[in-house]
Amino acid sequence: MNALASNALEEVCVLIAAQLDMLEVAEPFTPNQLCEFQFRAERIKVLCEELEQMNASELMAESLESVA
């Protein structure tokens, strides 16, 4: 795993931990908390898509190397 992927994975873990912390609170979200939650959810989605793309590119490179 390259540094970029490692950093993205680390950020995903931090964001997920923050999401879980918010869900542990028994009170309803304030509008500000809801916006923060939605922002983190979207960021997690984007980072996971980037990680999937990196993985696909890595797998393609490995496949091409094995054929050559």
C-alpha positions as CSV (number, residue, x, y, z in Angstrom):
1,M,0.0,0.0,0.0
2,N,1.5,3.4,-1.0
3,A,1.6,6.4,1.2
4,L,-1.4,8.0,-0.4
5,A,-3.6,5.0,0.2
6,S,-2.3,4.6,3.7
7,N,-3.2,8.3,4.5
8,A,-6.7,7.9,3.0
9,L,-7.3,4.7,5.0
10,E,-6.2,6.5,8.2
11,E,-8.5,9.4,7.5
12,V,-11.4,7.0,6.9
13,C,-10.7,5.3,10.2
14,V,-10.7,8.7,12.0
15,L,-13.9,9.8,10.3
16,I,-15.7,6.5,11.1
17,A,-14.6,6.8,14.8
18,A,-16.1,10.3,14.9
19,Q,-19.3,9.0,13.3
20,L,-19.6,6.2,15.9
21,D,-18.9,8.7,18.8
22,M,-21.8,10.8,17.6
23,L,-24.1,7.8,17.3
24,E,-23.4,6.8,20.9
25,V,-25.1,10.0,22.2
26,A,-28.7,9.4,23.1
27,E,-29.8,12.9,22.2
28,P,-31.1,14.0,18.8
29,F,-28.6,15.7,16.5
30,T,-28.6,19.5,16.4
31,P,-28.7,21.0,12.9
32,N,-24.9,21.7,13.1
33,Q,-24.2,18.1,14.2
34,L,-26.3,16.7,11.4
35,C,-24.3,18.8,8.9
36,E,-21.1,17.6,10.4
37,F,-22.3,14.0,10.3
38,Q,-23.4,14.3,6.6
39,F,-20.1,16.0,5.7
40,R,-18.1,13.1,7.3
41,A,-20.3,10.5,5.6
42,E,-19.7,12.1,2.2
43,R,-16.0,12.3,2.8
44,I,-15.9,8.7,3.8
45,K,-17.7,7.8,0.6
46,V,-15.2,9.8,-1.5
47,L,-12.2,8.4,0.2
48,C,-13.5,4.8,-0.2
49,E,-14.1,5.4,-3.9
50,E,-10.5,6.7,-4.2
51,L,-9.2,3.7,-2.4
52,E,-11.1,1.3,-4.6
53,Q,-9.7,3.1,-7.7
54,M,-6.2,2.8,-6.3
55,N,-6.7,-0.9,-5.7
56,A,-8.1,-1.4,-9.1
57,S,-5.2,0.4,-10.7
58,E,-2.7,-1.7,-8.6
59,L,-4.4,-4.9,-9.6
60,M,-4.4,-4.0,-13.3
61,A,-0.6,-3.1,-13.1
62,E,0.1,-6.5,-11.4
63,S,-2.0,-8.3,-14.0
64,L,-0.1,-6.6,-16.8
65,E,3.3,-7.4,-15.2
66,S,2.4,-11.1,-14.9
67,V,1.4,-11.3,-18.6
68,A,4.6,-9.6,-19.7
